[in-house]
Amino acid sequence: MADGPTAIPSDFSRLPDRGRVAGEGVIRSVTFVPPSEAPSFSALIESRSAPHPGRGPAVRLIWLGRRRLRGVSAGTPLRFSGMLSTHRGEPTIYNPRYEILAKED
């Protein structure tokens, strides 16, 4: 029986090099590609408990074949899981599973 995903530390500071991972955080930013490029939607997510929001460790989530994801924008809390890899020196998960979480007041 296969093991489940490894939980990412709450501060995203000690990520494994690769493998199945799961975590949650807040979308810091999203990136849209121009219509002349292949469709993809990218979001940078950081831990809710980041000591320096906007400057701490983050994970890049990339959905291939999508230009937008309804409900996913900067500030959206999200739970995610998928296969962690590195792209251009940045921790990246392609086509992650995700769940939008309720925003805290």
C-alpha positions, 0 to 999 in steps of 0.5 A: 500500500502506498504511503500518503503525502508528506505534510509540509511544515507549517512555515514551508521552510523545510520542504523535501526535494521531491515527493507527494506533499500536502499543505495549506496556506494563502495565495500570495500572487497569481500569474496569467500568461498571454493568449499567445502562450500555452494555457496555464495558471500559476499561483504562489502560496505561502504558509498562513503562519509565515513570519514575514508575509510576502517574503517567506518561503512559498510553493508555486502551484501550476495548473496546465491547460487552464487560464483561470481557476474560479475562486483562486486569487491573491489572499485565498486560503487553500489546502493543496496536495500533489507531487513536489518538484523543483522548477527554475530553483523554486518548489513547484507542484503541477496540477495539484489537488486543491480545496478553497478554505473559508477566510478567517475574519 
